[in-house]
Amino acid sequence: MVVERPDTYRILGNIYRGKVTSILPGLQAAFVEIGLERTAFLHASDIEPSVLLNEDDELLERYSRSDSPKRRAIVRIPIEKLLEKGQGVLVQVIKEPIGTKGAKLTTQISIAGRFLVLVPDADFIGVSKRTKDLKKRTRLKRLIAQIKPPGVGFIVRTMGLKVSEPEFIREIHLLLDAWRSASNEALKGNGPKLIHKEMGITTRVIRDLFSEDVDEVYVDDEEDYKEIQSYLAALSPDLLERVVLYKGNEPLFDKFDIEKDLERLLRRKVWLRNGGYILIDRTEALVAIDVNTGRNVGKHALEQTIFETNMEAVSEICRQLRLRDIGGLIVIDFIDMGSPQHRKALENAMYKTLAADPTTNSATTLSKFGLLEITRKRVRPELQEFYTDVCHACNGLGWVFSPETVTTRMDRDLRRMAFRKGDARVAVHPAVAAYLFQDSGRIKHLLEMEHKRTLVIVPDEELDQDEYKFLE
């Protein structure tokens, strides 16, 4: 699931002109000021020496005897030899700020399109690992080599495995224009600043997820609809008819029961179809998932019941990882099985299901205690962190809806009450009231503009933070 709010725009993929504020040789890392609240983090392994050093630089010659870009990419030059305090550097965000940690950066710049990824500082051609067909990989490489300009590299994305030459040509021009614009912006003025902004959530989702396998896309905002139409018209006009502007009176989230699904995604317990369930708990170091038989008493022997519950849990666990955007270290405690055949079948099912996950991951074998470990790339806060705040009443042992989420729910309730006229009086927790009135009441004003009515906010300390009620 992809979520974004106007006050918390994602910065993943943004390109900045930064300034090195400190270098930590012991960590082989540097802190870089890019204009955000917290300084960002740049590790030596994420620095491409050829971007910072000339081909004939003595330092580069000392650490690498090959002119091959691939060779230089694996050379480990100490960071204190690459950067110095106060130096300007072009960087891209590869991991969102999470918790108290700042954004993670790289100097290996890339700009993603729908079918291709532009790599400005490397003259090579790559193809998505999603295809193992050597003939197709060779054909695509030859095609891109014929139409791309020299001096830049391109990677064919999974979405580009089936497209034609004209579609590649159109996107190459778009990506090169974006890079020229960013390069020109980088030369203007002084100090840290944003020089290339990644696409907004609407276009980004269409770019990364909308394929021939999707029958319809519903949009309830006319501006977003026009943005999608404009983007697809340039790259995939055959998909235009699949985008539907939703004009129903019933809120879109209600129409497709998304509100209920979203609340289920924040629950600790997830029921399986056969009566079993899984429990999902987050700790500081890892996410623990426990599999239980629950109400599933089975129709056969106990071993078979356990095996069936574990197998059904596999697909649901992988689904929850994607929907909740869970990353980092995940430890799954399956129900113990004695049969070696069942254990092997479970491992194979997990590997096959994880292979379909677009997010980079890896998994271990099943331990003798029934534990299986997964690492999944984490580039942004997961859904629970985004939608909830730590509950002050229980000192972090539970979760409540954040003021932003409560406001979003109020917004949808106001849509349902569109038939009512006059002012709307709403009693809310003081924390929600403070959020509505921050920045001279900007959020409250946006709601009033959206629903064309005045909102009277009544703080009520008797309400929990995730509660609110409309007063007569």
C-alpha positions in Angstrom: 0.0 0.0 0.0 1.3 3.5 -0.9 0.2 6.4 1.4 1.1 10.1 1.3 -0.3 13.2 2.9 0.2 16.9 1.8 2.2 17.6 5.0 4.4 14.5 4.7 5.6 14.3 1.1 8.0 11.5 0.4 11.5 12.4 -0.7 12.7 9.0 -1.9 14.3 9.5 -5.3 14.7 13.2 -4.9 18.1 14.6 -6.1 19.8 17.3 -4.1 22.9 19.5 -4.3 24.3 18.8 -0.8 27.1 20.1 1.4 29.3 17.7 3.5 29.0 18.8 7.2 31.2 16.1 8.8 33.1 13.0 8.0 33.3 10.0 10.2 36.3 7.8 9.2 35.4 5.2 11.9 32.0 4.6 10.3 33.3 5.3 6.7 30.4 7.7 6.4 29.6 11.4 6.1 26.7 13.6 7.1 25.4 15.8 4.3 23.2 18.9 4.6 20.5 18.8 1.9 18.0 21.3 3.3 15.9 19.0 5.5 15.3 19.1 9.2 18.0 16.5 9.8 21.3 16.0 8.0 21.4 13.0 5.7 23.7 10.0 5.8 26.1 9.0 3.0 28.1 5.8 3.4 31.4 5.2 1.5 29.8 2.2 -0.3 27.2 4.5 -1.8 29.8 6.8 -3.3 30.9 6.3 -7.0 34.5 7.5 -7.1 34.3 8.3 -10.8 31.6 10.9 -10.1 33.9 12.8 -7.8 37.3 12.1 -9.4 38.7 12.6 -12.9 40.0 9.7 -14.9 43.6 10.8 -14.5 43.4 11.6 -10.8 46.3 10.2 -8.9 44.1 8.9 -6.1 41.9 7.0 -8.5 45.0 5.5 -10.1 46.4 4.5 -6.7 43.2 2.5 -5.8 42.2 1.1 -9.2 44.3 -0.2 -12.1 41.3 -0.6 -14.3 39.4 2.0 -16.3 36.3 -0.2 -16.2 33.3 1.5 -14.5 32.3 -2.0 -13.1 35.8 -2.4 -11.6 35.7 1.1 -10.0 32.3 0.4 -8.5 33.8 -2.3 -6.3 36.9 -0.4 -5.3 36.8 0.7 -1.6 38.5 4.1 -1.3 38.5 5.5 2.3 35.8 8.2 2.6 38.3 10.7 4.0 40.1 10.4 0.6 36.9 11.1 -1.4 35.2 13.9 0.5 36.2 16.8 2.7 34.1 19.0 5.0 32.3 21.8 3.2 32.5 20.1 -0.1 29.5 20.2 -2.4 28.2 16.9 -3.7 25.3 15.8 -5.9 23.2 13.1 -4.1 20.0 11.2 -4.3 17.8 9.9 -1.5 17.7 6.1 -1.4 16.0 5.7 2.0 13.4 7.9 3.7 14.1 9.4 7.1 12.8 6.8 9.6 12.3 7.6 13.3 15.3 9.6 14.5 17.5 8.7 11.5 18.0 11.0 8.6 17.7 10.1 5.0 20.2 7.8 3.4 22.0 9.1 0.3 23.9 7.9 -2.8 26.0 9.7 -5.4 25.0 7.1 -7.9 22.2 9.1 -9.5 19.4 7.5 -11.4 16.0 8.7 -12.7 13.2 6.2 -13.1 10.7 6.2 -15.9 7.9 3.8 -16.7 9.9 1.5 -18.9 13.5 2.6 -18.3 15.8 3.9 -15.6 18.4 6.6 -16.7 21.8 6.3 -15.1 23.6 9.6 -16.3 27.1 8.8 -15.2 27.5 5.3 -16.6 27.6 4.2 -20.3 26.0 0.8 -20.0 22.7 -1.1 -20.6 21.0 -3.4 -18.1 17.8 -5.4 -18.2 15.4 -6.3 -15.3 16.2 -9.5 -13.5 12.6 -10.4 -13.8 13.3 -12.1 -17.1 15.7 -15.0 -17.4 15.2 -15.2 -21.2 18.7 -14.6 -22.6 17.4 -14.0 -26.1 15.0 -11.3 -24.9 17.7 -9.7 -22.7 20.1 -9.6 -25.7 17.5 -8.2 -28.0 16.5 -5.4 -25.6 20.2 -4.5 -25.0 20.8 -4.2 -28.8 17.6 -2.1 -29.2 18.5 0.3 -26.5 22.1 0.6 -27.7 20.8 1.7 -31.1 18.6 4.4 -29.8 20.3 5.8 -26.7 22.9 8.6 -26.9 26.5 7.9 -25.9 27.8 8.6 -22.4 24.6 7.6 -20.5 23.3 4.3 -19.3 19.8 2.8 -19.2 18.2 -0.1 -17.4 15.1 -1.7 -18.9 12.4 -2.1 -16.1 10.0 -5.0 -15.8 7.3 -2.8 -17.3 9.5 -2.3 -20.4 10.0 -6.0 -21.2 7.0 -5.9 -23.7 7.1 -2.4 -25.1 8.0 -1.3 -28.6 10.9 0.9 -29.9 8.8 4.1 -30.3 7.8 3.9 -26.6 11.4 3.5 -25.6 12.4 6.5 -27.7 9.7 8.7 -26.2 10.8 7.8 -22.6 14.5 8.3 -23.4 13.7 11.9 -24.5 11.6 12.5 -21.3 14.3 11.1 -19.0 17.1 13.0 -20.7 15.1 16.3 -20.5 14.6 15.7 -16.8 18.4 15.1 -16.2 19.3 18.2 -18.3 16.9 20.3 -16.2 18.4 18.9 -12.9 21.9 19.5 -14.1 21.1 23.1 -15.0 19.4 23.7 -11.7 22.5 22.3 -9.8 24.6 25.1 -11.3 22.4 27.9 -10.1 23.1 29.6 -6.7 24.9 28.3 -3.7 24.2 26.0 -0.8 22.1 22.8 -0.4 18.9 22.6 -2.4 16.5 20.3 -4.2 17.3 20.0 -8.0 15.0 17.2 -9.1 11.8 16.1 -7.4 10.5 12.6 -7.8 7.0 12.2 -9.2 4.1 12.8 -6.9 2.3 9.8 -5.5 -0.4 9.7 -8.2 1.9 9.6 -11.2 4.4 7.4 -9.3 1.9 4.7 -8.6 0.7 4.7 -12.3 4.4 4.6 -13.4 5.3 1.7 -11.1 2.2 -0.4 -10.7 -0.3 0.2 -13.6 0.3 -2.5 -16.2 -1.7 -4.6 -18.7 -2.7 -6.8 -15.7 -4.8 -4.0 -14.2 -8.3 -3.8 -15.5 -9.3 -0.4 -14.1 -8.0 2.5 -12.0 -10.5 4.7 -10.1 -9.6 8.3 -9.3 -11.9 10.6 -7.3 -10.0 13.8 -7.8 -10.3 15.6 -11.2 -6.8 17.2 -11.0 -5.2 13.7 -10.3 -7.3 12.3 -13.2 -5.9 14.9 -15.6 -2.4 14.3 -14.4 -2.7 10.6 -15.0 -4.3 11.1 -18.4 -1.5 13.5 -19.4 1.2 11.0 -18.3 -0.3 8.0 -20.0 -1.0 9.9 -23.2 2.7 10.5 -23.6 3.9 6.9 -22.8 1.0 4.4 -22.9 -2.0 5.8 -24.7 -3.6 2.3 -25.0 -4.2 2.4 -21.2 -6.1 5.7 -21.1 -9.5 4.0 -21.3 -8.8 2.0 -18.2 -8.6 5.1 -16.0 -12.0 6.1 -14.6 -12.9 9.4 -13.0 -15.2 8.4 -10.1 -18.1 10.8 -9.6 -20.4 8.8 -7.3 -21.9 10.4 -4.2 -20.6 7.6 -2.0 -17.0 8.2 -0.9 -14.6 6.0 -3.0 -13.2 4.3 0.2 -16.7 3.3 1.1 -17.5 2.1 -2.4 -14.7 -0.5 -2.3 -14.6 -1.1 1.5 -11.1 0.3 1.7 -11.7 1.9 5.1 -12.4 -1.5 6.6 -9.4 -3.1 4.9 -7.2 -0.3 6.1 -8.3 -0.7 9.8 -7.6 -4.5 9.5 -4.1 -3.7 8.3 -3.4 -2.0 11.6 -4.6 -4.9 13.7 -2.2 -7.2 15.5 -4.2 -10.4 14.7 -4.9 -11.5 11.1 -7.3 -14.4 10.6 -6.7 -17.0 8.0 -9.5 -18.5 5.9 -9.2 -22.0 7.5 -9.7 -20.6 11.0 -6.0 -20.2 11.9 -4.4 -16.8 12.5 -1.1 -14.9 12.6 0.1 -12.3 15.1 2.3 -9.4 14.0 4.4 -7.7 16.6 7.1 -5.1 16.1 10.1 -4.7 18.4 13.1 -2.3 18.1 15.2 -4.9 16.3 12.8 -6.9 14.3 9.2 -7.9 13.4 8.0 -11.1 14.9 5.2 -13.1 13.2 3.6 -16.0 15.1 1.4 -18.6 13.3 -1.4 -20.4 15.3 -4.0 -23.0 14.4 -6.8 -20.9 16.2 -10.2 -22.3 15.4 -8.9 -24.7 12.8 -9.4 -28.2 14.4 -8.8 -29.9 11.0 -10.4 -32.9 9.4 -7.3 -35.2 9.3 -4.4 -35.9 11.6 -2.8 -33.2 13.7 0.3 -33.1 11.5 -1.8 -32.5 8.4 -3.8 -29.7 10.1 -0.6 -28.0 11.2 0.9 -28.3 7.7 -2.2 -26.8 6.0 -2.3 -23.9 8.5 1.4 -23.1 7.9 1.0 -23.3 4.2 -2.0 -20.9 4.2 0.0 -18.6 6.5 2.8 -18.3 3.9 0.7 -16.4 1.3 -1.0 -14.2 4.0 2.3 -13.3 5.6 3.8 -12.2 2.3 0.6 -10.3 1.5 0.8 -8.4 4.9 4.5 -7.6 4.3 3.6 -5.9 1.1 0.4 -4.1 2.3 2.0 -2.9 5.5 5.3 -2.1 3.8 7.2 -4.0 6.5 10.9 -4.1 6.1 14.1 -4.9 8.0 14.5 -8.3 9.8 11.3 -10.4 10.0 11.2 -13.6 12.1 8.3 -16.0 11.5 7.5 -18.7 14.1 5.7 -21.4 12.2 3.9 -24.2 14.0 6.4 -27.1 14.6 6.3 -29.9 12.0 7.9 -33.3 12.2 7.8 -34.3 8.6 10.9 -33.3 6.5 8.7 -33.3 3.4 6.3 -30.8 4.9 9.2 -28.6 6.1 10.7 -28.6 2.6 7.4 -27.8 1.0 6.9 -24.9 3.3 10.3 -23.5 2.5 9.7 -23.8 -1.2 6.3 -22.1 -0.9 7.8 -19.2 1.0 10.7 -18.7 -1.5 8.2 -18.8 -4.5 5.9 -16.3 -2.9 8.7 -13.9 -1.9 10.1 -14.1 -5.4 6.9 -12.3 -6.6 7.5 -9.4 -4.2 8.9 -6.4 -6.1 10.8 -5.3 -2.9 14.3 -6.8 -2.5 14.3 -9.7 0.0 16.0 -12.9 1.1 15.0 -15.8 3.4 16.8 -18.5 5.4 15.9 -22.1 5.7 13.5 -23.3 8.4 15.4 -23.8 11.6 14.9 -26.9 13.9 12.7 -24.6 16.1 10.4 -23.8 13.3 11.8 -20.3 12.7 12.3 -18.7 9.3 14.1 -15.4 8.9 13.5 -12.8 6.2 15.2 -9.6 5.4 13.2 -7.1 3.3 14.5 -3.8 2.0 13.2 -0.9 4.0 13.2 2.5 2.3 10.3 4.2 4.1 8.3 4.1 7.3 5.9 1.2 7.3 2.1 1.7 7.4 1.7 1.4 11.1 4.3 4.1 11.8 2.7 6.3 9.2 -0.9 6.0 10.4 -0.4 5.8 14.2 1.3 7.5 17.1 2.7 5.8 20.2 0.0 5.8 22.8 1.0 8.0 25.8 -1.5 6.4 28.1 0.2 3.0 27.8 3.8 4.2 27.4 4.2 2.8 23.9 2.6 -0.6 24.5 -0.3 0.1 22.1 -1.2 2.4 19.3 -3.9 5.0 18.5 -4.8 6.8 15.3 -2.7 9.9 14.8 -4.3 13.4 14.6 -3.7 13.3 10.8 -5.5 10.0 10.4 -8.4 11.2 12.6 -8.7 14.3 10.4 -8.8 12.1 7.3 -11.6 10.1 8.8 -13.5 13.3 9.7 -13.0 14.4 6.1 -14.7 11.3 4.8 -17.6 11.6 7.3 -18.2 15.2 6.1 -18.5 13.8 2.6 -21.1 11.4 3.9 -23.0 14.3 5.5 -22.9 16.5 2.3 -26.7 16.7 2.3 -26.6 18.6 5.6 -26.5 22.4 5.5 -24.9 25.0 7.9 -22.0 24.9 10.3 -20.6 21.6 11.5 -19.7 21.4 15.2 -17.1 18.6 16.0 -15.8 17.5 19.4 -12.3 16.2 19.2 -9.4 15.4 21.4 -7.1 18.4 22.2 -4.3 16.9 20.2 -6.5 16.7 17.1 -7.7 20.3 17.7 -4.1 21.5 17.9 -3.3 19.8 14.6 -6.3 21.4 12.9 -5.3 24.9 14.2 -1.6 24.7 13.5 -0.1 27.1 10.9 -3.0 29.5 11.5 -5.6 26.9 11.1 -4.4 25.7 7.6 -5.8 22.2 7.9 -9.2 23.4 9.2 -9.4 26.0 6.4 -8.7 23.3 3.8 -11.5 21.1 5.2 -13.9 24.1 5.1 -12.9 24.9 1.5 -13.4 21.3 0.5 -16.8 20.9 2.0 -18.0 24.5 1.6 -19.1 24.8 5.3 -17.7 26.3 8.5 -16.3 23.9 11.1 -16.6 24.7 14.8 -13.9 22.7 16.6 -14.7 21.8 20.3 -11.7 20.4 22.2 -12.9 17.6 24.6 -10.4 16.0 27.0 -12.9 13.2 27.7 -12.4 11.8 24.2 -9.6 9.5 23.3 -7.2 10.8 20.6 -8.8 8.6 17.9 -12.4 9.6 18.8 -14.5 12.5 17.6 -18.2 13.2 17.4 -20.4 15.6 15.5 -22.5 17.8 17.8 -26.1 18.9 17.1 
